[in-house]
Amino acid sequence: MLDTTSVPAWARVPGAQPVDPAAACCTILSYGARSLAAGWSSELTDLGIGHRVITLTSGDQAREQRLLTEELQRAVVGWRLMLVGPLADVLRARSRALKAGLLNAEIILSTTEVERIPVVCAHCRAMTLSTTLATTLAATRTTQLLTCRGCSETLVVQDHLSPLAGGFLGVKHDAEQRGDARAGLA
């Protein structure tokens, strides 16, 4: 296994990136993390940076998409999107923002829990949430297997976080074997 990883610290254990003191204005999208959003809001107020705080629920992806679209239409040079909440929600919103054209440097993140790990299947692109992998991925670098909810393949969860897909990468556990060996014909 490689010693380097694309998984930032805030995706392994709850944590936050700092407020950008050079931001022109900000929008905070909070997924049930009122106290953390309030802390960011207070810090932005102290810095004299205009901002909005919007509270979302995890299941309301249609509202999330609509609000992100509206905020992006209002965006000016120096605007920052701040996302706070559970890892799965933060990664999904970050993915949508990146696909809409935001730069990684324009997005500030804070995770409140990392118990639900989103895994993206490299083969069918389905997203599977796993609650059993979180502790193991954070503590060790052992191989983790998961059944994809889309194609039912057994996946190896890689130590790679895809910003655009919004989750950890999952690949077939036997992808390196020849096709006839997997079928029992070797």
VENKA-V974027 format. One record per residue. N is the residue number from 0. RES is the residue in three letters. PHI is phi in radians with two decimals (none if undefined). PSI is psi as a letter, one per 20 degrees, with the letter a starting at -180 (* if undefined). Layout:
n=<N/N>
res=<RES/RES>
phi=<PHI/PHI>
psi=<PSI/PSI>
//
This chain:
n=<0/1/2/3/4/5/6/7/8/9/10/11/12/13/14/15/16/17/18/19/20/21/22/23/24/25/26/27/28/29/30/31/32/33/34/35/36/37/38/39/40/41/42/43/44/45/46/47/48/49/50/51/52/53/54/55/56/57/58/59/60/61/62/63/64/65/66/67/68/69/70/71/72/73/74/75/76/77/78/79/80/81/82/83/84/85/86/87/88/89/90/91/92/93/94/95/96/97/98/99/100/101/102/103/104/105/106/107/108/109/110/111/112/113/114/115/116/117/118/119/120/121/122/123/124/125/126/127/128/129/130/131/132/133/134/135/136/137/138/139/140/141/142/143/144/145/146/147/148/149/150/151/152/153/154/155/156/157/158/159/160/161/162/163/164/165/166/167/168/169/170/171/172/173/174/175/176/177/178/179/180/181/182/183/184/185>
res=<MET/LEU/ASP/THR/THR/SER/VAL/PRO/ALA/TRP/ALA/ARG/VAL/PRO/GLY/ALA/GLN/PRO/VAL/ASP/PRO/ALA/ALA/ALA/CYS/CYS/THR/ILE/LEU/SER/TYR/GLY/ALA/ARG/SER/LEU/ALA/ALA/GLY/TRP/SER/SER/GLU/LEU/THR/ASP/LEU/GLY/ILE/GLY/HIS/ARG/VAL/ILE/THR/LEU/THR/SER/GLY/ASP/GLN/ALA/ARG/GLU/GLN/ARG/LEU/LEU/THR/GLU/GLU/LEU/GLN/ARG/ALA/VAL/VAL/GLY/TRP/ARG/LEU/MET/LEU/VAL/GLY/PRO/LEU/ALA/ASP/VAL/LEU/ARG/ALA/ARG/SER/ARG/ALA/LEU/LYS/ALA/GLY/LEU/LEU/ASN/ALA/GLU/ILE/ILE/LEU/SER/THR/THR/GLU/VAL/GLU/ARG/ILE/PRO/VAL/VAL/CYS/ALA/HIS/CYS/ARG/ALA/MET/THR/LEU/SER/THR/THR/LEU/ALA/THR/THR/LEU/ALA/ALA/THR/ARG/THR/THR/GLN/LEU/LEU/THR/CYS/ARG/GLY/CYS/SER/GLU/THR/LEU/VAL/VAL/GLN/ASP/HIS/LEU/SER/PRO/LEU/ALA/GLY/GLY/PHE/LEU/GLY/VAL/LYS/HIS/ASP/ALA/GLU/GLN/ARG/GLY/ASP/ALA/ARG/ALA/GLY/LEU/ALA>
phi=<none/-1.27/-1.43/-1.70/-2.59/-1.69/-1.63/-1.24/-0.99/-1.17/-1.61/-1.73/-2.39/-0.96/-3.01/-2.34/-1.53/-1.30/-1.09/-1.55/-1.19/-1.65/-1.12/-1.37/-2.84/-2.49/-2.15/-1.79/-1.78/-1.98/-1.81/1.22/-2.01/-1.04/-1.20/-1.21/-1.11/-1.13/-1.13/-1.06/-1.03/-1.10/-1.11/-1.13/-1.07/-1.06/-1.47/1.31/-1.76/-1.14/-2.81/-2.20/-2.02/-2.13/-1.71/-2.15/-1.88/-0.99/-1.44/-1.63/-1.25/-1.16/-1.15/-1.01/-1.11/-1.10/-1.16/-1.07/-1.07/-1.09/-1.15/-1.15/-1.19/-1.47/-1.00/-2.13/-1.00/1.66/-1.22/-2.19/-1.73/-2.02/-2.03/-2.41/2.70/-1.08/-0.89/-1.05/-1.22/-1.09/-1.14/-1.13/-1.16/-1.08/-1.03/-1.08/-1.16/-1.12/-1.14/-1.42/2.03/-1.19/-1.57/-0.96/-1.19/-1.63/-2.09/-2.01/-2.14/-2.52/-1.85/-1.75/-2.74/-2.20/-1.31/-1.78/-1.79/-1.39/-2.09/-1.75/-1.29/-1.23/-1.77/-2.03/1.25/-1.20/-1.79/-2.12/-1.59/-2.14/-1.77/-1.52/-1.52/-0.96/-1.11/-1.17/-1.10/-1.25/-1.66/-2.34/-2.11/-1.50/-1.22/-2.07/-1.91/-2.64/-1.60/-1.18/-1.32/-1.55/-1.95/1.13/-1.24/-1.44/-1.89/-1.63/-1.49/-1.46/-1.48/-2.47/-1.86/-1.59/-1.09/-1.28/-1.40/1.36/-2.95/-1.29/-1.48/-2.08/-2.17/-0.92/-1.19/-2.01/-1.10/-1.50/-1.47/-1.13/-0.95/-1.26/-1.22/-1.14/-1.42/1.41/-1.77/-1.36>
psi=<q/q/i/q/q/j/o/r/h/i/i/h/q/p/r/q/q/q/q/o/i/j/q/g/r/q/p/o/o/p/m/j/l/g/h/g/h/h/g/g/g/g/g/g/g/h/i/k/p/q/r/q/p/p/p/r/q/h/i/m/h/g/h/g/g/g/g/g/g/g/h/h/h/i/q/r/p/i/q/q/p/p/p/p/a/q/g/g/g/g/h/g/h/g/g/g/g/g/h/i/i/q/q/h/i/j/p/p/q/p/p/h/q/k/h/o/o/p/p/p/p/i/g/i/j/q/p/p/p/p/i/i/h/g/g/g/h/h/h/r/k/r/p/p/q/q/p/p/i/g/j/j/q/p/q/p/o/q/l/p/p/o/g/h/h/k/r/q/p/p/q/p/h/k/h/i/q/q/g/h/h/h/i/k/i/*>
//
